[in-house]
């Protein structure tokens, strides 16, 4: 996994805590996308969705996704994204609480991370819960419908359809 070869990352972005009256969750997603553009080339940006929260938070989320190409390997990409989150007011207090910015690496062009012979508590690609979250799959469907999950071999389009079908049954 050389740092020189370009990688493409599928990122999920979310926010449900404004930083001010003008820096709403949707605007924070736009600002995050601009900042991500400084560490790589943005290849696709999904429309921003308004979604209900998971967990104890009462505020709706602004959710989106983007594709970015960069030479950064996954650990360096994670560090760069966490700096952006922190700059945009992210505070890690409680799981599923309100947050000004959340950026997750969902997929990357290198397949799975870490490689099978390593273990990581901080970074797992594909994101462990991506297959079960409409607020992740719906934006990704708009920009990467044919990208395949390296675990299941299914495309984003297929994963999204399965999730929709399961929601209709429930």
C-alpha positions as CSV (number, residue, x, y, z in Angstrom):
1,X,0.0,0.0,0.0
2,X,2.4,2.6,-1.1
3,X,1.7,6.2,-0.3
4,X,2.5,7.3,-3.9
5,X,-0.2,5.4,-5.7
6,X,-3.6,7.1,-6.0
7,X,-6.5,5.7,-4.0
8,X,-10.1,6.5,-4.3
9,X,-12.2,6.7,-1.1
10,X,-15.9,6.7,-0.6
11,X,-16.7,8.9,2.4
12,X,-19.9,9.4,4.3
13,X,-20.5,12.7,5.9
14,X,-23.0,13.7,8.6
15,X,-23.9,16.6,10.9
16,X,-26.8,17.4,13.2
17,X,-25.3,20.1,15.3
18,X,-24.9,23.6,13.9
19,X,-21.9,25.7,14.9
20,X,-23.9,28.9,14.4
21,X,-27.0,30.2,12.7
22,X,-25.1,30.4,9.5
23,X,-23.0,27.2,9.9
24,X,-25.9,24.8,9.7
25,X,-25.4,21.0,9.3
26,X,-25.9,21.2,5.5
27,X,-23.3,24.0,5.2
28,X,-20.9,22.1,7.4
29,X,-21.1,19.2,5.0
30,X,-20.3,21.6,2.1
31,X,-17.4,23.1,4.1
32,X,-16.1,19.6,4.9
33,X,-16.2,18.7,1.2
34,X,-14.1,21.8,0.4
35,X,-11.6,20.9,3.1
36,X,-11.4,17.3,1.8
37,X,-10.7,18.8,-1.6
38,X,-7.5,20.2,-0.2
39,X,-6.1,16.7,0.6
40,X,-7.2,15.1,-2.7
41,X,-9.3,15.5,-5.8
42,X,-13.0,15.2,-5.2
43,X,-14.5,13.0,-7.9
44,X,-18.1,13.0,-6.9
45,X,-20.4,14.7,-4.4
46,X,-23.9,13.3,-3.5
47,X,-26.9,15.5,-2.8
48,X,-27.3,16.2,0.9
49,X,-30.2,14.3,2.5
50,X,-32.1,15.1,5.7
51,X,-32.4,11.9,7.8
52,X,-33.7,11.0,11.2
53,X,-31.1,10.4,14.0
54,X,-29.8,7.0,15.2
55,X,-29.6,6.6,19.0
56,X,-30.4,9.3,21.6
57,X,-30.0,12.4,19.6
58,X,-33.2,14.3,18.8
59,X,-31.9,16.4,15.9
60,X,-32.2,15.4,12.3
61,X,-29.0,14.8,10.3
62,X,-27.7,16.3,7.1
63,X,-26.0,13.3,5.4
64,X,-24.0,13.1,2.2
65,X,-21.2,11.2,0.5
66,X,-18.2,12.0,-1.7
67,X,-15.6,10.2,-3.7
68,X,-12.0,11.5,-3.3
69,X,-8.8,10.5,-5.0
70,X,-5.6,10.9,-3.0
71,X,-2.2,9.3,-2.5
72,X,-2.8,9.0,1.2
73,X,-3.0,5.4,2.5
74,X,-5.9,4.6,4.9
75,X,-4.2,5.5,8.2
76,X,-3.0,8.8,6.9
77,X,-6.4,9.5,5.3
78,X,-8.2,8.8,8.6
79,X,-5.8,11.2,10.4
80,X,-6.5,13.9,7.8
81,X,-10.2,13.4,8.1
82,X,-10.2,13.5,11.9
83,X,-8.3,16.9,11.7
84,X,-11.1,18.2,9.4
85,X,-13.7,16.9,11.9
86,X,-12.0,18.6,14.8
87,X,-11.6,21.9,12.8
88,X,-15.4,21.8,12.2
89,X,-16.2,21.4,15.9
90,X,-16.3,17.7,16.4
91,X,-16.1,16.7,20.0
92,X,-16.2,13.0,20.9
93,X,-18.4,12.8,23.9
94,X,-20.9,10.1,23.6
95,X,-21.7,7.5,20.9
96,X,-24.5,8.6,18.6
97,X,-24.8,12.0,20.3
98,X,-25.2,15.3,18.4
99,X,-22.2,16.2,16.3
100,X,-21.1,19.0,14.1
101,X,-19.2,16.7,11.8
102,X,-18.7,13.0,11.3
103,X,-16.7,11.7,8.4
104,X,-16.4,8.0,7.8
105,X,-14.3,6.1,5.3
106,X,-16.8,3.6,3.9
107,X,-14.9,2.0,1.0
108,X,-11.5,2.5,-0.7
109,X,-10.1,1.3,-4.0
110,X,-7.7,-1.0,-2.2
111,X,-10.4,-3.4,-0.9
112,X,-10.3,-4.2,2.7
113,X,-8.3,-2.5,5.5
114,X,-6.4,-3.6,7.4
115,X,-4.9,-6.3,5.2
116,X,-5.9,-9.8,6.5
117,X,-2.7,-10.3,8.4
118,X,-3.1,-7.2,10.6
119,X,-5.7,-6.0,13.1
120,X,-6.8,-2.4,13.7
121,X,-9.1,-1.1,16.4
122,X,-9.2,2.4,14.9
123,X,-9.9,1.7,11.2
124,X,-11.8,-0.9,9.4
125,X,-12.7,-0.6,5.7
126,X,-15.3,-1.3,4.6
127,X,-17.1,0.5,7.4
128,X,-18.6,-2.2,9.6
129,X,-22.2,-0.9,9.6
130,X,-22.3,0.5,6.0
131,X,-24.5,-2.3,4.6
132,X,-27.3,-1.5,7.2
133,X,-27.5,2.2,7.0
134,X,-29.7,4.0,4.4
135,X,-28.2,7.3,5.3
136,X,-24.9,5.9,4.0
137,X,-26.1,3.8,1.1
138,X,-28.5,6.4,-0.4
139,X,-25.9,9.1,-0.9
140,X,-23.4,6.5,-2.1
141,X,-25.9,5.2,-4.6
142,X,-25.9,8.7,-6.3
143,X,-22.2,8.7,-6.9
144,X,-20.9,5.1,-6.9
145,X,-23.8,2.7,-7.7
146,X,-21.5,0.0,-9.2
147,X,-18.8,0.1,-6.5
148,X,-18.6,-3.3,-4.9
149,X,-18.4,-4.1,-1.2
150,X,-15.2,-6.3,-0.9
151,X,-16.8,-8.4,1.8
152,X,-20.1,-9.4,0.1
153,X,-19.2,-8.7,-3.5
154,X,-22.5,-6.8,-3.9
155,X,-22.7,-3.4,-5.5
156,X,-23.9,-0.3,-3.7
157,X,-27.0,-0.5,-5.9
158,X,-27.7,-4.1,-4.8
159,X,-27.0,-3.3,-1.1
160,X,-29.3,-0.3,-1.2
161,X,-32.1,-2.4,-2.9
162,X,-31.8,-5.1,-0.2
163,X,-32.0,-2.5,2.5
164,X,-35.1,-0.9,1.0
165,X,-36.7,-4.3,0.6
166,X,-36.0,-5.2,4.3
167,X,-37.5,-1.8,5.4
168,X,-40.7,-2.5,3.4
169,X,-41.1,-5.8,5.2
170,X,-40.6,-4.3,8.6
